């Protein structure tokens, strides 16, 4: 699953419009197939952290979460080992602690 919040991206023709729908899944809902979650345009916000924790609880087969900040539109190369991180080390620790606190999930969390 890939989530992207990018200001210059045009919505896909099949994209849903943003609404204020409240979704409350049943407490025993478990998703077995989701293995990898990538979020582009990650911001350290309570609602985003809450969403990711919900995914961690429900997706019992989840192995890895990759959180990326905003990135430039042109000339971006995700595999470039020399690119600078957009999140400092203290923020990474704080975000990981918030996501892992009280969780029994063994998901790998990568923040770049």
Steps between C-alpha positions, in 0.01 A plus 500: 500500500636839407370830636624826356441862601673701231389853413594491131348159426176501308229270638459173313168467316398221742596694813235558762417853604609603848209494741449504874367147522557337836607139466484273798601142417390214716740429788581150373577595136836356392661544157719208398640605160656843556878451531644845418370853562672797338394854584642785291453848640506378860454770761542456874135558588280326758240395242766345274666317790160375617424373148831314475450342844154384390650341189768332716230353727271381220752379240634195680724402204664845474880472479621850411386863511691763305429865583637764264479876537423725206742462217587705194308430180781499244820305507401302809661159527372289791790259471766775523699417817636857513165673538461685828239397749212742545447393860768548765608215728319634809174521303548144371540368855197696621280379212609137544437517875149637443422226248649216705378608845270231638501309170583132473567532126845402372466710185817669370458879487721694258487881503671697224 
